[in-house]
Amino acid sequence: MVRLRLRRVGRKKQASFRLVAADARSPRDGRFIEILGHYNPRTDPPTVLFKEDRVLDWLGKGAQPTESVQLLLVSSGIWKKFSGKDMVYPAPKAPRTEEAPAEQA
């Protein structure tokens, strides 16, 4: 299976990432099929630059994005073009407080 994932590049404590299409069995920084873009979280605002046509092509072929890549695709608008709808996240649940049941008389 082909996965769309981030590959770490850059110096120590200066991380930036490349978006690559890679076999799911290969290691994070190992062999890959194609470079599809890059992501630099250290800039303000973070730099996200993807080859949109190639990403859509891989998604159309059945490549599965990792969770972090999917969030980047949603924020860049590519996921909406692929799926035809916005990604909807469930609302966070309020913390549950345990209350003692009311005593009946």
DSSP file (Angstrom, degrees, kcal/mol; ACC not computed):
  #  RESIDUE AA STRUCTURE BP1 BP2  ACC     N-H-->O    O-->H-N    N-H-->O    O-->H-N    TCO  KAPPA ALPHA  PHI   PSI    X-CA   Y-CA   Z-CA
    1    1 A M              0   0    0      0, 0.0    23,-2.6     0, 0.0     2,-0.4   0.000 360.0 360.0 360.0 140.4    0.0    0.0    0.0
    2    2 A V  E     -A   23   0A   0     21,-0.2    62,-2.3    60,-0.1     2,-0.4  -0.779 360.0-164.8 -93.5 134.5    1.2    3.5   -0.8
    3    3 A R  E     -Ab  22  64A   0     19,-3.3    19,-2.6    -2,-0.4     2,-0.7  -0.923  18.4-138.6-117.6 143.6    1.1    6.1    1.9
    4    4 A L  E     +Ab  21  65A   0     60,-1.9    62,-2.2    -2,-0.4     2,-0.3  -0.916  46.6 152.7 -95.6 118.3    1.4    9.9    1.7
    5    5 A R  E     -A   20   0A   0     15,-2.4    15,-2.8    -2,-0.7     2,-0.4  -0.904  46.2 -96.4-145.0 169.9    3.6   10.9    4.6
    6    6 A L  E     -A   19   0A   0     -2,-0.3     2,-0.5    13,-0.2    13,-0.2  -0.736  27.4-158.3 -92.5 136.7    6.0   13.4    5.9
    7    7 A R  E     -A   18   0A   0     11,-2.9    11,-2.5    -2,-0.4     2,-0.3  -0.968  21.4-125.4-114.2 126.1    9.8   12.8    5.7
    8    8 A R  E     +A   17   0A   0     -2,-0.5     2,-0.3     9,-0.2     9,-0.2  -0.526  37.6 163.4 -76.5 131.9   12.0   14.7    8.1
    9    9 A V  E     +A   16   0A   0      7,-3.2     7,-2.5    -2,-0.3     2,-0.1  -0.879  28.2  64.6-135.0 169.2   14.8   16.8    6.6
   10   10 A G  S    S-     0   0    0     -2,-0.3     5,-0.2     5,-0.2     3,-0.1  -0.327  81.2 -52.3 104.8 171.6   16.9   19.6    8.0
   11   11 A R  S >  S-     0   0    0      3,-0.5     3,-2.1     1,-0.2     2,-0.1  -0.170  74.9 -65.4 -77.6 173.6   19.4   19.9   10.8
   12   12 A K  T 3  S+     0   0    0      1,-0.3    -1,-0.2     2,-0.1    -2,-0.0  -0.415 125.0   3.1 -60.6 131.3   19.1   18.9   14.4
   13   13 A K  T 3  S+     0   0    0     -2,-0.1    -1,-0.3    -3,-0.1    -2,-0.1   0.583 117.4  86.5  63.9  13.7   16.4   21.1   16.0
   14   14 A Q    <   +     0   0    0     -3,-2.1    -3,-0.5     2,-0.1    -2,-0.1  -0.295  65.4 173.2-129.6  46.3   15.7   22.7   12.6
   15   15 A A        +     0   0    0     -5,-0.2    27,-0.3    -7,-0.0     2,-0.3  -0.274  11.3 164.7 -68.0 138.5   13.2   20.2   11.3
   16   16 A S  E     -A    9   0A   0     -7,-2.5    -7,-3.2    24,-0.1     2,-0.3  -0.904  23.7-136.5-137.4 168.8   11.3   20.7    8.1
   17   17 A F  E     -AC   8  39A   0     22,-3.1    22,-3.1    -2,-0.3     2,-0.4  -0.930   6.5-147.2-133.7 150.0    9.4   18.0    6.2
   18   18 A R  E     -AC   7  38A   0    -11,-2.5   -11,-2.9    -2,-0.3     2,-0.6  -0.925  22.1-131.2-109.1 140.5    8.9   16.7    2.7
   19   19 A L  E     +AC   6  37A   0     18,-2.1    17,-3.6    -2,-0.4    18,-1.0  -0.834  39.6 173.7 -88.1 122.4    5.6   15.2    1.6
   20   20 A V  E     -AC   5  35A   0    -15,-2.8   -15,-2.4    -2,-0.6     2,-0.6  -0.913  37.3-128.6-130.0 155.3    6.4   12.0   -0.1
   21   21 A A  E     +AC   4  34A   0     13,-2.4    12,-3.5    -2,-0.3    13,-1.3  -0.930  46.7 161.8 -97.1 123.3    4.6    9.0   -1.6
   22   22 A A  E     -A    3   0A   0    -19,-2.6   -19,-3.3    -2,-0.6     2,-0.2  -0.956  46.1 -92.3-142.7 156.8    6.2    5.9   -0.1
   23   23 A D  E >   -A    2   0A   0     -2,-0.3     3,-1.4     8,-0.2   -21,-0.2  -0.487  38.3-125.2 -66.1 140.9    5.5    2.2    0.4
   24   24 A A  T 3  S+     0   0    0    -23,-2.6    -1,-0.1     1,-0.3   -22,-0.1   0.748 107.8  57.3 -62.7 -24.3    3.9    1.7    3.9
   25   25 A R  T 3  S+     0   0    0    -24,-0.2    -1,-0.3     2,-0.0   -23,-0.1   0.636  86.7  93.8 -84.0 -13.6    6.6   -0.8    4.8
   26   26 A S  S <  S-     0   0    0     -3,-1.4    -4,-0.0     1,-0.1     6,-0.0  -0.476  84.7-100.8 -79.7 151.8    9.5    1.6    4.3
   27   27 A P    >   -     0   0    0      0, 0.0     3,-1.6     0, 0.0    -1,-0.1  -0.159  37.1 -97.9 -69.2 167.0   10.9    3.6    7.3
   28   28 A R  T 3  S+     0   0    0      1,-0.3    -2,-0.1   -21,-0.0   -23,-0.1   0.883 123.7  26.1 -52.7 -47.9   10.0    7.2    7.8
   29   29 A D  T 3  S+     0   0    0    -22,-0.1    -1,-0.3     3,-0.0     3,-0.1   0.130 110.2  96.9-103.6  19.7   13.2    8.6    6.3
   30   30 A G  S <  S-     0   0    0     -3,-1.6    -4,-0.1     1,-0.2    -2,-0.0   0.216  81.9 -22.6 -89.5-150.4   13.8    5.7    4.0
   31   31 A R        -     0   0    0      1,-0.0     2,-0.3    -9,-0.0    -8,-0.2  -0.248  61.5-179.1 -63.1 142.7   13.0    4.9    0.4
   32   32 A F        -     0   0    0    -10,-0.1   -10,-0.3     1,-0.1     3,-0.1  -0.910  29.9-138.8-138.9 166.6   10.2    6.8   -1.3
   33   33 A I  S    S-     0   0    0    -12,-3.5     2,-0.3     1,-0.3   -11,-0.2   0.874  79.9  -6.0 -92.9 -47.0    8.5    6.9   -4.7
   34   34 A E  E     -C   21   0A   0    -13,-1.3   -13,-2.4     0, 0.0     2,-0.5  -0.996  59.2-122.9-154.6 143.1    8.0   10.6   -5.4
   35   35 A I  E     +C   20   0A   0     -2,-0.3   -15,-0.2   -15,-0.2     3,-0.1  -0.792  27.3 178.1 -86.7 127.6    8.4   14.0   -3.6
   36   36 A L  E     -     0   0A   0    -17,-3.6    15,-3.3    -2,-0.5     2,-0.3   0.478  54.3 -55.1-111.5  -6.1    5.0   15.8   -3.6
   37   37 A G  E     -CD  19  50A   0    -18,-1.0   -18,-2.1    13,-0.3    -1,-0.3  -0.974  53.2 -96.0 159.6-169.8    5.9   19.0   -1.7
   38   38 A H  E     -CD  18  49A   0     11,-2.8    11,-2.7    -2,-0.3     2,-0.4  -0.970  14.5-158.3-144.4 161.5    7.3   20.4    1.5
   39   39 A Y  E     -CD  17  48A   0    -22,-3.1   -22,-3.1    -2,-0.3     9,-0.2  -0.992   3.7-172.7-141.8 126.1    6.1   21.6    4.9
   40   40 A N  E >   - D   0  47A   0      7,-2.7     7,-2.1    -2,-0.4     3,-0.8  -0.915   5.0-179.6-123.8 104.5    8.1   23.9    7.2
   41   41 A P  T 3  S+     0   0    0      0, 0.0    -1,-0.1     0, 0.0   -25,-0.1   0.584  73.8  73.5 -77.9  -7.9    6.4   24.4   10.6
   42   42 A R  T 3  S+     0   0    0    -27,-0.3     2,-0.1     5,-0.1   -26,-0.1   0.608  80.4  82.7 -85.3 -12.0    9.2   26.7   11.9
   43   43 A T  S <  S-     0   0    0     -3,-0.8    -3,-0.0     4,-0.1     0, 0.0  -0.454  91.8 -96.4 -85.8 165.6    8.2   29.7    9.7
   44   44 A D  S    S+     0   0    0      1,-0.2    -2,-0.1    -2,-0.1     3,-0.0  -0.925 118.7  19.5-123.7 107.0    5.4   32.2   10.8
   45   45 A P  S    S-     0   0    0      0, 0.0    -1,-0.2     0, 0.0    -3,-0.1   0.615 115.5-104.7 -75.4 162.3    2.9   31.2    9.4
   46   46 A P        -     0   0    0      0, 0.0     2,-0.5     0, 0.0    -2,-0.1  -0.253  33.2-120.9 -57.4 139.2    4.0   27.6    8.6
   47   47 A T  E     +D   40   0A   0     -7,-2.1    -7,-2.7     2,-0.0     2,-0.5  -0.724  32.6 177.3 -86.7 124.7    4.9   27.1    5.0
   48   48 A V  E     +D   39   0A   0     -2,-0.5     2,-0.4    -9,-0.2    -9,-0.2  -0.973   5.4 166.8-128.1 115.2    2.9   24.4    3.2
   49   49 A L  E     +D   38   0A   0    -11,-2.7   -11,-2.8    -2,-0.5     2,-0.3  -0.940   7.0 170.7-134.8 111.0    3.6   23.9   -0.5
   50   50 A F  E     -D   37   0A   0     -2,-0.4     2,-1.3   -13,-0.3   -13,-0.3  -0.887  42.3-118.9-120.0 149.3    2.3   20.8   -2.3
   51   51 A K     >  -     0   0    0    -15,-3.3     4,-2.5    -2,-0.3     3,-0.4  -0.742  35.5-165.9 -81.8  94.1    2.1   19.7   -6.0
   52   52 A E  H  > S+     0   0    0     -2,-1.3     4,-2.6     1,-0.2     5,-0.2   0.860  79.4  50.9 -57.6 -43.7   -1.6   19.7   -6.0
   53   53 A D  H  > S+     0   0    0      1,-0.2     4,-1.6     2,-0.2    -1,-0.2   0.880 113.2  45.8 -65.1 -36.9   -2.1   17.8   -9.3
   54   54 A R  H  > S+     0   0    0     -3,-0.4     4,-2.4     2,-0.2    -2,-0.2   0.881 112.2  50.8 -72.5 -38.5    0.3   15.0   -8.2
   55   55 A V  H  X S+     0   0    0     -4,-2.5     4,-2.5     2,-0.2     5,-0.2   0.935 111.8  47.5 -63.7 -45.5   -1.2   14.7   -4.7
   56   56 A L  H  X S+     0   0    0     -4,-2.6     4,-2.2    -5,-0.2    -1,-0.2   0.868 110.4  53.6 -63.7 -35.5   -4.7   14.4   -6.2
   57   57 A D  H  X S+     0   0    0     -4,-1.6     4,-1.3    -5,-0.2    -2,-0.2   0.930 110.6  45.3 -63.7 -45.6   -3.3   11.8   -8.7
   58   58 A W  H  <>S+     0   0    0     -4,-2.4     5,-2.4     2,-0.2     4,-0.4   0.902 112.6  50.6 -66.3 -40.5   -1.9    9.6   -5.9
   59   59 A L  H ><5S+     0   0    0     -4,-2.5     3,-1.2     1,-0.2    -1,-0.2   0.895 108.5  53.2 -63.2 -38.3   -5.1   10.0   -3.8
   60   60 A G  H 3<5S+     0   0    0     -4,-2.2    -1,-0.2     1,-0.3    -2,-0.2   0.789 104.6  55.6 -65.4 -28.0   -7.1    8.9   -6.9
   61   61 A K  T 3<5S-     0   0    0     -4,-1.3    -1,-0.3    -3,-0.2    -2,-0.2   0.496 128.6 -96.2 -83.1  -4.1   -4.9    5.8   -7.2
   62   62 A G  T < 5 +     0   0    0     -3,-1.2    -3,-0.2    -4,-0.4    -2,-0.1   0.568  66.5 158.5 103.9  10.2   -5.7    4.8   -3.6
   63   63 A A      < -     0   0    0     -5,-2.4    -1,-0.3   -62,-0.1   -60,-0.2  -0.448  34.4-137.3 -67.3 140.7   -2.8    6.2   -1.6
   64   64 A Q  E     -b    3   0A   0    -62,-2.3   -60,-1.9    -2,-0.1     2,-0.2  -0.883  11.1-141.0-103.4 123.1   -3.7    6.6    2.0
   65   65 A P  E     -b    4   0A   0      0, 0.0   -60,-0.2     0, 0.0     2,-0.0  -0.528  20.2-117.1 -78.6 149.2   -2.5    9.8    3.8
   66   66 A T     >  -     0   0    0    -62,-2.2     4,-2.5    -2,-0.2     5,-0.2  -0.295  35.8 -99.3 -72.1 170.6   -1.2    9.7    7.4
   67   67 A E  H  > S+     0   0    0      1,-0.2     4,-1.8     2,-0.2     5,-0.1   0.912 123.6  46.4 -61.0 -44.5   -3.2   11.6   10.0
   68   68 A S  H  > S+     0   0    0      1,-0.2     4,-1.7     2,-0.2    -1,-0.2   0.880 112.9  49.6 -68.2 -37.2   -0.9   14.6   10.0
   69   69 A V  H  > S+     0   0    0    -65,-0.2     4,-2.5     2,-0.2    -2,-0.2   0.898 108.0  54.4 -67.1 -39.6   -0.8   14.7    6.2
   70   70 A Q  H  X S+     0   0    0     -4,-2.5     4,-2.2     1,-0.2    -2,-0.2   0.896 106.5  51.4 -61.9 -39.8   -4.5   14.6    6.0
   71   71 A L  H  X S+     0   0    0     -4,-1.8     4,-2.2     2,-0.2    -1,-0.2   0.889 110.8  48.6 -63.6 -38.9   -4.8   17.6    8.4
   72   72 A L  H  X S+     0   0    0     -4,-1.7     4,-1.8     2,-0.2     6,-0.2   0.883 110.4  51.1 -67.2 -38.1   -2.4   19.5    6.1
   73   73 A L  H  X>S+     0   0    0     -4,-2.5     6,-1.6     2,-0.2     5,-1.1   0.878 110.3  49.6 -66.3 -37.3   -4.4   18.6    3.0
   74   74 A V  H ><5S+     0   0    0     -4,-2.2     3,-0.8     1,-0.2    -2,-0.2   0.932 111.4  48.4 -65.3 -45.7   -7.6   19.8    4.7
   75   75 A S  H 3<5S+     0   0    0     -4,-2.2    -2,-0.2     1,-0.2    -1,-0.2   0.805 112.9  48.1 -67.5 -28.4   -6.0   23.1    5.7
   76   76 A S  H 3<5S-     0   0    0     -4,-1.8    -1,-0.2    -5,-0.1    -2,-0.2   0.559 112.0-119.1 -88.8  -7.6   -4.6   23.6    2.2
   77   77 A G  T <X5S+     0   0    0     -3,-0.8     4,-1.2    -4,-0.7    -3,-0.2   0.407  84.3 112.7  89.3  -2.3   -8.0   22.8    0.5
   78   78 A I  H  ><S+     0   0    0     -5,-1.1     4,-1.8    -6,-0.2    -4,-0.2   0.869  71.8  57.8 -71.0 -36.3   -6.7   19.8   -1.5
   79   79 A W  H  > S+     0   0    0     -6,-1.6     4,-3.0     1,-0.2     5,-0.4   0.878 103.4  53.3 -63.1 -37.5   -8.8   17.3    0.6
   80   80 A K  H  > S+     0   0    0     -7,-0.3     4,-2.3     1,-0.2    -1,-0.2   0.891 108.2  50.3 -65.3 -38.7  -12.0   19.1   -0.4
   81   81 A K  H  < S+     0   0    0     -4,-1.2    -1,-0.2     2,-0.2    -2,-0.2   0.854 115.0  44.8 -66.1 -33.6  -11.1   18.9   -4.1
   82   82 A F  H  < S+     0   0    0     -4,-1.8    -2,-0.2     1,-0.1    -1,-0.2   0.950 126.4  26.3 -74.8 -50.7  -10.5   15.2   -3.7
   83   83 A S  H  < S-     0   0    0     -4,-3.0    -3,-0.2     2,-0.2    -2,-0.2   0.688  95.5-129.9 -91.2 -19.1  -13.5   14.2   -1.6
   84   84 A G  S  < S+     0   0    0     -4,-2.3     2,-0.3    -5,-0.4    -4,-0.1   0.512  79.3  71.7  82.3   3.7  -15.9   16.9   -2.7
   85   85 A K  S    S-     0   0    0     -6,-0.3    -2,-0.2    -5,-0.1    -1,-0.2  -0.981  85.5 -97.9-147.6 159.4  -16.8   17.8    0.9
   86   86 A D        -     0   0    0     -2,-0.3     2,-0.5    -3,-0.1   -12,-0.0  -0.430  41.0-109.7 -74.0 150.7  -15.3   19.5    3.9
   87   87 A M        -     0   0    0     -2,-0.1     2,-0.6   -13,-0.1    -1,-0.1  -0.714  33.6-154.9 -80.1 126.5  -13.7   17.4    6.6
   88   88 A V        -     0   0    0     -2,-0.5    -3,-0.0    -3,-0.0    -1,-0.0  -0.917   3.6-158.4-109.8 123.9  -16.0   17.6    9.7
   89   89 A Y        -     0   0    0     -2,-0.6     2,-0.1     1,-0.0    -2,-0.0  -0.798  26.5-109.1 -98.4 141.0  -14.4   17.0   13.1
   90   90 A P        -     0   0    0      0, 0.0     3,-0.1     0, 0.0    -1,-0.0  -0.388  40.0-101.9 -67.1 146.5  -16.6   15.9   16.0
   91   91 A A        -     0   0    0      1,-0.1     2,-0.1    -2,-0.1     0, 0.0  -0.417  43.6-101.1 -66.3 140.9  -17.1   18.5   18.7
   92   92 A P        -     0   0    0      0, 0.0     2,-0.2     0, 0.0    -1,-0.1  -0.400  39.1-119.5 -64.9 139.8  -14.9   18.0   21.8
   93   93 A K        -     0   0    0     -2,-0.1     3,-0.1     1,-0.1     0, 0.0  -0.549  24.0-112.6 -81.8 144.1  -16.8   16.4   24.6
   94   94 A A        -     0   0    0     -2,-0.2    -1,-0.1     1,-0.1     0, 0.0  -0.454  45.5 -90.4 -70.3 146.1  -17.1   18.2   27.9
   95   95 A P        -     0   0    0      0, 0.0     2,-0.5     0, 0.0    -1,-0.1  -0.315  44.9-118.3 -59.4 140.3  -15.3   16.6   30.8
   96   96 A R        -     0   0    0     -3,-0.1     2,-0.5     2,-0.0    -3,-0.0  -0.672  26.2-161.6 -86.5 127.6  -17.5   14.2   32.6
   97   97 A T        -     0   0    0     -2,-0.5     2,-0.7     2,-0.0    -1,-0.0  -0.921  14.7-134.3-110.8 133.5  -18.2   14.9   36.2
   98   98 A E        -     0   0    0     -2,-0.5     2,-0.4     0, 0.0    -2,-0.0  -0.758  25.5-173.8 -89.1 117.9  -19.5   12.2   38.4
   99   99 A E        -     0   0    0     -2,-0.7     3,-0.1     3,-0.0    -2,-0.0  -0.886  28.7-112.3-111.0 143.5  -22.4   13.4   40.6
  100  100 A A        -     0   0    0     -2,-0.4     3,-0.1     1,-0.1     2,-0.0  -0.508  41.5-105.0 -70.4 137.6  -24.0   11.4   43.3
  101  101 A P        -     0   0    0      0, 0.0     2,-0.1     0, 0.0    -1,-0.1  -0.346  41.5 -98.8 -64.4 145.5  -27.6   10.4   42.4
  102  102 A A        -     0   0    0      1,-0.1     2,-0.3    -3,-0.1    -3,-0.0  -0.415  39.8-118.8 -65.7 135.3  -30.2   12.4   44.3
  103  103 A E        -     0   0    0     -2,-0.1     2,-0.4    -3,-0.1    -1,-0.1  -0.556  23.3-136.9 -77.9 137.5  -31.6   10.5   47.3
  104  104 A Q              0   0    0     -2,-0.3    -1,-0.0     1,-0.1     0, 0.0  -0.752 360.0 360.0 -95.8 143.4  -35.2    9.7   47.2
  105  105 A A              0   0    0     -2,-0.4    -1,-0.1     0, 0.0    -2,-0.0   0.455 360.0 360.0 -86.3 360.0  -37.3   10.1   50.3
